Every structure is written in C-alpha cells, then in structure tokens.
C-alpha cells in the first residue's frame, strides 16, 4: 500500500434538488427543500402514516434511452445518469463499444486500470417488489429475464462498469446509509494499492416505495410532518421528529494525482483520507457517545496527515432524528476536541432529505464543492437549536470558509461509520 495522493476530477449527481451537480449545488446554496407530497394515487391505495418524500427533481427518462430504462432498476438508472455526468466532467473519453470503433472526445483510460465502487443500501427494491406482485397476479412466465440483474445490489455498479469498460474490479459496499461514503473509501484503497489509476465511486438509492416507507415509519424513523413537508427535515432543531426519505445518486471520478496530472485534468479537490469503523452496539441505534463515529473521524484525519485544528468544515450525517443528531455531536466533540468550536457544521439533509445508500456520496460531493468554493452550505428549518447541540451550525444562509480541510460523516444501521477528509487542490 502506497501513500499516493488521490484527487477528485469528476462530479455527477441526480437528486431531489436537480438533475445534475450544478443545479443541485445552486439549490443547496439557495436553501431550497426537495420534500413534497407523494402522488395522490399512492395516498388512495396505501394507508401510509407518512405522505411525503424527497423525490428526484428530474426523471431519469430525460437522459436515458428507453432500452436503458427497461433494463435497469431505478437505482441503476440514477447511478448511470450520475456516472455519465461525472465521467464527462472529468474530461474522459467515452470508450469504444464495437471492434474498430474509436473512443469519443476526451482522454482514454486503460480499462485494466479503471475500477468501479458504487453502492446501494437497499438495492433494486422496486424490481423485487413489483416482480413479486407480477408473480402473484400473473404467474412465473411473466417475470422478466433481467429481473435478478435488476434487483441485485451490485446491479448499478455492474451497469457502470459495462458503460465505461472498467476491468480493474467492480465493488458494491452494502452498509446501509454509510454505503456511498464507504464506496469512496474503498476507492482510496484501490488506488493506493496500485490496482487502479481511476475509480468511479459513489452511491445510489431508489427506495421511495410504499414498503420501505411503511418499514421506516413503523420504527418511528420518519418525520410525520405531513402538513408541511418542506419543513420536516430539521436537523438539530428541538422539534425534529425524524428524517425525510429521499432518492437519487451521486458519483465522483477519483484518480491518482500522477494520472490526473499526466492528462492535464482539472482537479476539484484532494481526497486526503478516509476512516471506517463499526459500533457493535445496536442494529439501528447509534452508540450514544459516538465512540465508533469519533474513531472514524480521527482515523480519517490521521490517514490524511491532518490535525483537528486543520478542519474548518464538517458536512454532518445529521438525519434529523432525535437520537442520531445528538450522538453525532458527541462524536464530533470526541473526534475534534476543542478545535470543533471553530468548525462550521452543515446539515444538508435538511434540503435533500435522506438518500440512504446515496447520502454519503452526495454529501461527499457537497464537501468537495465546499472546499473548492470555500463556502459552507446552509442548514434550513433550524428554528430553535437543541441545547444539547453545542456546535457551530451554519444557519439558513451559506457561510464563507477560510482555507482548510473538510470532513464528511456517514453512518448506517448496523453500526457502520465512515469519515472522509478533503482538502483544496493546490
């Protein structure tokens, strides 16, 4: 394992706030909410206790062909949209698909040096559940031949590998809401180990379906603020009552600094370090003192050769659950110590909702942009700060950042903890 520097050269996303990264970032800085009521037909058919969610702002059909939408679960569709944007943003060539065909515009990548790490926390839930309905109502002969590839959690990563000809490995971390961030951390290891020069990394989720909504509602994880969806996700607010389920995908292209420099690539930021730990505490609840999460933060900084004093910004996991937000504050205090008092903390799920397996990847994209543009995104719906939250939360307006490092936190059911550390490109 070498200490190769890893840079972010491409960003892509499709989210409840926009169909690409620039649109989404503009909406975040403007403090917009992506939460809205669910379709009326859902409300008529299902007696759901939660009647809203943060759905995609732009349907994937706007950017994919009909055959692509027919052959991919929505989670795979979202991932492919985000990956294509990230690939183009990185200035890489579209690979040749047939014998004799030449690559498209951009710099080619050696397929044997290109890997994919794209995760989903739940996988192809729409395909699985819709196929079961078809089985019950119409019989096994009506099940589509691509049902299994569409529902398997590694389906989105596999689709991306086929799209770009990645032959250095295709990986899918399934670690609940830490999945997207863990995939980015996996990419760090792939590049440092010498297995790959370029990795397409991120997460995707398409779980706004009646069953997951009912399941999350049954465990009292979702906000029930049905009368005001836009105000429902309120991290750190004394009146928070749960998260808003969201959907989408976020992907970044990561490269060794040498590879990026050799092709003259533009660099958004440096992915300086990653930390992964586990709680071994509870299947859903975080460890109350944030012990595992704080170890992940410290590990990311150590890996990046940074000290807590170097950190100027944190994009917090901050789902808007009464227990989770406070545990993360304890983790930040334990991980950063007195230096936390000078750190601007943003909770962007207040706007995007919680994208589950894609959340860590999307918030990693936001962290890259915060470092690049030197601006911390706002936290909306924070009317009265919980007195147990003794941190500097960025309010409803963006805040200018001084030069320094930024940390992105992502945690998941099962006790998964991931922290990523980014610094500005030199």
Secondary structure, 3 states (H helix, E strand, C coil): CCCCCEEEEEEEEEECCECCHHHHHHHHHCCCCCCEECCHHHHHHCCCCCCEEECCCCCHHHCCCHHHHHHCCHHHHHHHHHHHHHHHHCCECCCCCCCCCCCCCCECCCHHHEEEEEECCCCCHHHHHHHHHHHHHHCHHHCCCCHHHHHCCCHHHHHHHHHHCCCCCEECCCCHHHHHHHHHHHHHHHHHCCCCCEEEEEEEECCCCHHHHHHHHHCCCECCCCCCHHHCCCCCECCCCCECEECEEEEEEEEEHHHHHHCCCCCCEEEEEEEEEECCCCCCCCCCCCHHHHHHHHHHHHHCCCCHHHEEEEECCCCCCHHHHHHHHHHHHHHHHHHHHHCEEECCHHHHCECHHHHHHHHHHHHHHHHHHCEECCCCCCCCECCCCCCEECCCCCEECCCCEEEEEEEECCCEEEEEEEECCC
